[in-house]
Amino acid sequence: MEAKIKEFFDSVGSFFSGGDNIPWCDRDIIAGCEKEVAETGSEESKKDSIMRLSWALVHSRQPEDVNRGIAMLEATLSNSNSPLQTREKLYLLAVGHYRNGDYPRSRQLLERCLEIAPDWRQALSLKKVVEEKIAKDGVIGIGIAATAVGLLVGGIAAAVARRK
């Protein structure tokens, strides 16, 4: 288990070193977090354990885990006691939506997060990656649309040429 915890912190550390590498979380860490939630006694400890589990879930490679993490965070967002907690939950929600490919929703959550902490580098870094993905998807969409229009115009031109 110590090796898994070290791997977990190494993956988090790699995120802070720069680039667009959001850390991944494997099933063993998720299982450990689930066990921690089940065994935790006090209410405050349980909230912390649920937060760690939510983090692990939205960083999972499994879409069902990511969706579960999003649902957990959305259910607890209104119960946040401080702007810091709200910021953390908004960021994790943004990560989850990024993992699901819902880039516009991720950007919206990051903007809310940055309203609370405008200079938070982690959120700024993810927002840059999200905006690059949105721009890339837009260029691909424009290319597909242009190709479709080109084929349509070509088909119409060919039909007109046959009639003459």
N, C-alpha and C positions, 0 to 999 in steps of 0.2 A: 504494500500500500504506500510506503514511503517513496518508492520509485515513481508511482503514479502521481503522487502529490508534487514531486520534483518536476515531473514532466508537465504537469498542469501549470506550475509557476514559470517554467521555462517558456511555455507557449504564450503566456500572458506577457512575459518579458520581451519576447520577440515582437509582439505588437508595438510596444513602446519604442523599439529601436528604429522605427520608421517603415516606410513602404506601405503597401495596402494589404498586408498579411494580417487578417483577423484570425486570432487563434481558433483552433478546432478543439473540440472536447470529445473524448471517447466514452463508450458505454460504461466502462469501469468507474470512471469519475462520476458519471450520472448516477450509477447504482450506489456509490458511496454517499453521494449527496442525498439520495432518496432515503437511505438507511439513517442518515443523520437527522433528517426531518422527522422520521418515524420515532426515533429514540429521544428526541429533544423534549425536555420537560417544561421549562419556563416559556412564557409567551414571547418575551423579547428574544430569547435564544431561537425559538421556533421561527420568528420573522427573519432573523439573520440566516438561518438554515434554508428557508424558502428562497431567500434572495440568492444564495449560492447555487441552489438547485436551478433557479430560473436562469442564472448566468450560464450554467453548464448546458441547459437545454437549448438555449438560443445559439450556442456555439457548437451544437452537434452537427454531424454530417447527415443525420436522419431527419427528413422533413417532418415526420410525425412528432419527433422530439421538439423541433423548432416551433411547431404549431402549439404544442403543449406549453412550452415556455412563454409564448406570446399570450396565450389564454391566462396563464398564472399571473403574468405581469399586468395585464389589463384588469384582471379581477382585483388586484391589490393597489393599483395606481391611485385610486381615489382615497385610499387609507394612508397615503404618505403623510408623515408627520412634519417633514421639513423640505425645504427647497432642494437640499442635497439628495434626499431620498427620491424625490420626484425626478430630478436630473438623471440619477442612476437608472431609474426604471424607464424613463423616456429613451435613454441611450440604448438600453438592452432591447427595448421594443424595436428601435431603429435597426439594430443588428439582426434581430429576428426577421423583420420584413426585408432587409437586404438579402439575407440567406434565402428567403422565399422568392426573391426576384421582384418584389414589389418596391421598386426604387422610388417612385413618387411618394409613397407613404413613408418610406424610410427617411427621405429628405424632409418631409413635413415634420416628423418627430424630432429629427436633428435640429431643425430650426427652432422648435419649442424648447429643446434642451439648451440651445445656445442663447435663448432669451434669458435663461436662468444663469448661465455661466458662459458669457460671450467669448472668453479666451481659452476655453477647455480644448486642449490640443487633440485629445482622443476623438472628440466629436467633430472637430474641424477636419481632422484627417479622414474620418469616415465620410463626412459630407462631400469632401473632394472626390473620393472614390465613387460615391453614389452619383454625383453629378457627371463624372466621366462615363459611367455606365448609361445614364440617361441620354447623354449626348451620343454615345456609340449606338444605342438602340434607335435613336432618332435618325441617325445617318443611315443605318441599315433599313429602317422603315421607309425613308425617302428613296433609297435605292430600289427597294421592292416596288414602291408605288410608281417610280419613274419607268421601271421595266414594264410594269403592267400597262401604263399609259402608252409606252412605245409600241408594245405588242398590239394594243387596241387600235392605235393610229395606223400601224402597218397593215393590220387586217382590213381596216376600212379602205385604205389606199389600194390594197390588192383587189378588193371587191369592186371599187370604182374603176380600176384599170381593166378588169375583166369585162365590164359592161360596155366599155368603149370599143 
